Amino acid sequence: MPAEIAPLPRRQAPAGKGPRPRPQLLTLLLDRRAARWLLVAFALALLAGAAVPAWRHLYPATAAPGWSYRVLLDSIERVSALLPDDQGGLYVSQEIQDGKGRILRIGPGDDRRAVETGLSKPDGMAPFRGGVAFSQEQGEHPVYWMNSQGTRQLFSANSVEGLASDGHFLYAIEDLHGDGRLLRYDPETDSVTTLRSGLDEAEAVASCPDGRLFYSEKKLGHVRELRPDGHDPVVLDGLNQPGFLLCNKEGLWITEDATHTARVLLLDARGELNVVLSHLRSPQTIVETAPGQYLVAEQGRNRVLELKRESTRR
C-alpha cells in the first residue's frame, strides 16, 4: 500500500509584510509624458479649429486685377439696400427685424439721417416714378413708395426682398421656401400680377437695359432669365447663395449672400463669369454710381465698399 504524501505547508509571510512592489517610476513618467502630449495635441486642435473661422472673419476683401476698392462708409448695422439720389446722397436700408429697421439718407460729410423707421427687415430699394420704392422681408408687409411729398403704400406681399423697375413696372420677389412669387406691379392700374410662383428663397430680380429680366434662387444656387413662354433657362448655376442682382451695360452682376468667402461676380457680355471681389462677408446690394464705379453693401462687416475699374477698357 503506497504511503500517503502529505502536502507541504505554505509559507506564511511575516506579519505586516507583502510582496515586493514592482518598479512603477518608469511607467509613471511615461504616463505623464503621454498625458502632456495629449494635452498639447488637444490644444493645437482647438487652435486650429479656432483659426479657420478667425481667418475667414479677418481675411481682407480682395479685388481682381484691373479693379480696386476702398471702404466708403463704416459702422452701419445690418446694411442691406443702397440707392444713390440725384443730390449726391445715398439711401441705405438697415435690415433689422421686428419694426426696428430703418432707411437712412447719408449726405456729404457722412451726415446720417433716418428718413423711414418702424420697418421689419427693409431689404430692397429701387428708383420708381421719381421716388424710391422699398420692401420689407419679414412676413406680410407693404411695399412702400416715398418721394418728396411723403410715403404711401403700393401693395402688400409676403417677405419681399428684391425690387427692380424697368421704367414702367415695378418687380418684386418673395424670399420664401418653395412658395415664393415673382410679382409685377402696374402703377397705371394699381394692380399686381404673379409672373412666377413656387420659387425657393428667391432673393433678387434685375431688369436689363435691353428689356431682359433675371431672378435668383438662393437655395438652389442659380440665376434664371425670365422668358415669355414660361420656360426660364438657368444662366448661372453652382453659385454660393446668390443674393442681389444688377444688370447694366457691363453685364449681369451677382453678389453671394454667404457668411464667409462670398464674392461679387460679373457675367459679362461675352458670357464669361468674372470674380471681381472675393473674401466678402454677406454682401448685399450692388449699385452703379458712374461708369466703372459701384457701391457694395457688405453686411457681414457693417460697411459700404466703393468698387472701381482701374483700366479704361470696357
Salt bridges, closest charged atoms under 4 A:
ASP85 OD2 - ARG105 NE 2.74
GLU95 OE2 - LYS121 NZ 3.51
ASP110 OD1 - ARG112 NE 2.79
GLU137 OE1 - LYS121 NZ 3.70
GLU174 OE2 - ARG181 NH2 2.83
ASP186 OD1 - HIS168 NE2 3.31
GLU188 OE2 - ARG129 NH1 3.55
GLU201 OE2 - HIS177 ND1 3.30
GLU203 OE2 - LYS218 NZ 3.32
ASP210 OD2 - ARG212 NE 2.92
GLU217 OE1 - HIS222 NE2 2.85
GLU217 OE1 - ARG224 NE 3.62
GLU225 OE2 - ARG227 NE 3.45
ASP232 OD2 - ARG196 NE 2.69
GLU250 OE1 - ARG309 NH2 2.22
GLU250 OE2 - ARG314 NH2 3.92
GLU256 OE2 - ARG263 NH2 2.79
ASP257 OD2 - LYS218 NZ 3.14
ASP268 OD2 - ARG270 NH2 3.57
GLU272 OE1 - ARG270 NH2 3.77
GLU298 OE2 - ARG301 NH1 2.47
GLU298 OE1 - ARG303 NE 2.60
GLU306 OE1 - ARG70 NE 2.74
